[in-house]
Structure formats: structure tokens, C-alpha cells
């Protein structure tokens, strides 16, 4: 998996198509979904750089495609379980490696909600 390769000049050996809503996204075999989405400038976030450490690259997999993916590894499953609003349809884009069986994979970018920035009761006001 080429997590750090977000360059737009990378030429795919074999082009796959991800479906982001109605928009096709070109991807190469061996790329992660995250790499393909970043290369296509979709605006997907990935604070940790694709290392399965932050959860900001959460995507929702279309129901018809969910059984086509292997189950999440332990680290991904733990991180997903800790994110609010996660369902069985969610995966981390950095953890899905594309191959020819995933040509046409339909996803939605579904980053988890960010933490609230409420003022702490310990802070003093002037």
C-alpha cells in the first residue's frame, strides 16, 4: 500500500474506478482508497497520514460492496469502535487496499464529528 504517495503524477498501471456519490474517481491497483481520494482532490482529511491512528479518513461503504471487503484488522476495528456514529458500513480509507475485485467500489466520505470546543469549567472568565 502506498499511503504516503499522494502525488498527482503517479500513473496507475491499471485504472480502477471508485464511485464517490455519482462522481467517478480514478485509482490504481495497490493504492489505498485514501491515496485515490487524495489524488483526486476530494478534500478527504487524514491527520495521521494514513497510518490508522486518527479516524479522520472514515468512509461509508455502499451496502452492495460491504461483503466484498475483508473485515477490518484489529487496530482499525478498535479505532472505528471509538468514533461516534460508526456503523458496520464504515471503514477507514487508509486501510482499504484496492485490487481488481473492487473496481467500481461505491463510497461516501464520512469523517467523524470533531470534538466539541466548549470552555472548561476550570477556566476563569474576566
C-alpha positions as CSV (number, residue, x, y, z in Angstrom):
1,X,0.0,0.0,0.0
2,X,1.4,3.4,-0.9
3,X,0.0,5.5,1.9
4,X,2.3,8.5,1.6
5,X,2.1,8.7,-2.2
6,X,-0.4,11.5,-2.7
7,X,1.3,12.9,-5.8
8,X,-0.8,13.7,-8.8
9,X,1.9,12.5,-11.2
10,X,1.7,8.9,-10.2
11,X,0.5,6.9,-13.2
12,X,-1.7,3.9,-12.4
13,X,-0.7,0.6,-14.0
14,X,-4.3,-0.4,-14.1
15,X,-7.1,2.1,-13.5
16,X,-10.0,1.3,-11.2
17,X,-13.0,3.5,-10.6
18,X,-14.3,4.4,-7.2
19,X,-17.8,5.9,-7.1
20,X,-17.9,8.9,-4.8
21,X,-21.6,9.6,-5.0
22,X,-22.1,10.0,-8.7
23,X,-18.5,11.1,-9.3
24,X,-16.0,8.5,-10.7
25,X,-12.5,8.6,-9.1
26,X,-9.6,7.0,-10.9
27,X,-7.5,4.7,-8.7
28,X,-4.6,2.3,-9.2
29,X,-4.3,-1.3,-8.1
30,X,-2.4,-1.3,-4.8
31,X,-3.4,2.2,-3.8
32,X,-5.4,2.7,-0.7
33,X,-8.8,4.3,-1.0
34,X,-7.3,7.2,0.8
35,X,-4.5,7.7,-1.7
36,X,-7.0,7.6,-4.6
37,X,-9.3,10.1,-2.9
38,X,-6.4,12.5,-2.1
39,X,-5.0,12.3,-5.6
40,X,-8.5,13.3,-6.9
41,X,-8.5,16.3,-4.5
42,X,-11.8,15.3,-2.9
43,X,-11.0,17.1,0.4
44,X,-10.8,13.9,2.5
45,X,-9.0,14.5,5.7
46,X,-6.2,12.3,7.1
47,X,-4.5,13.9,10.0
48,X,-2.2,10.9,10.7
49,X,-1.1,10.5,7.0
50,X,-2.8,7.1,6.5
51,X,-1.4,5.2,9.5
52,X,-4.7,4.1,11.1
53,X,-4.2,6.4,14.0
54,X,-6.8,9.2,13.8
55,X,-10.0,8.1,12.1
56,X,-10.4,11.2,10.0
57,X,-10.5,9.3,6.7
58,X,-13.6,7.4,7.7
59,X,-15.8,6.5,4.7
60,X,-19.1,4.7,4.3
61,X,-19.2,1.7,2.0
62,X,-22.3,1.2,-0.1
63,X,-24.3,-1.8,1.1
64,X,-23.7,-3.8,-2.1
65,X,-20.0,-3.6,-1.6
66,X,-19.6,-4.3,2.1
67,X,-19.3,-8.1,1.7
68,X,-16.6,-7.6,-0.9
69,X,-14.1,-6.1,1.6
70,X,-12.2,-8.2,4.1
71,X,-13.1,-7.4,7.7
72,X,-11.2,-4.6,9.4
73,X,-8.0,-5.6,11.2
74,X,-7.9,-5.3,14.9
75,X,-6.4,-1.7,15.0
76,X,-8.9,-0.4,12.5
77,X,-11.9,-2.1,14.3
78,X,-10.8,-0.6,17.6
79,X,-10.4,2.9,16.2
80,X,-13.8,2.7,14.4
81,X,-15.5,1.5,17.6
82,X,-14.2,4.6,19.4
83,X,-15.5,7.0,16.8
84,X,-19.0,8.5,17.4
85,X,-21.7,7.4,14.9
86,X,-19.8,4.5,13.4
87,X,-21.8,1.7,11.9
88,X,-20.9,-1.6,10.2
89,X,-20.8,0.3,6.9
90,X,-17.9,2.5,8.0
91,X,-14.2,1.8,7.2
92,X,-11.0,3.8,7.2
93,X,-10.0,4.8,3.7
94,X,-6.3,4.3,4.6
95,X,-6.9,0.6,5.4
96,X,-8.7,-0.5,2.2
97,X,-6.2,-1.6,-0.5
98,X,-7.6,-1.6,-4.0
99,X,-7.5,-4.5,-6.3
100,X,-9.3,-5.5,-9.5
101,X,-12.2,-7.0,-7.5
102,X,-13.0,-3.5,-6.1
103,X,-13.4,-1.8,-9.5
104,X,-16.5,0.4,-9.1
105,X,-16.4,0.4,-5.3
106,X,-19.1,2.9,-4.1
107,X,-18.2,5.0,-1.1
108,X,-19.1,8.3,0.7
109,X,-16.6,10.4,2.6
110,X,-18.0,10.4,6.2
111,X,-15.5,11.9,8.5
112,X,-16.4,11.6,12.2
113,X,-17.7,14.6,14.0
114,X,-14.9,16.7,15.7
115,X,-14.8,17.1,19.4
116,X,-16.7,20.0,21.0
117,X,-14.6,23.0,21.9
118,X,-16.7,24.1,24.9
119,X,-15.0,26.2,27.5
120,X,-13.8,24.2,30.5
121,X,-15.5,24.9,33.9
122,X,-12.0,25.3,35.3
123,X,-11.2,28.3,33.1
124,X,-11.7,31.7,34.7
125,X,-13.5,34.5,32.9
126,X,-12.6,38.1,33.3
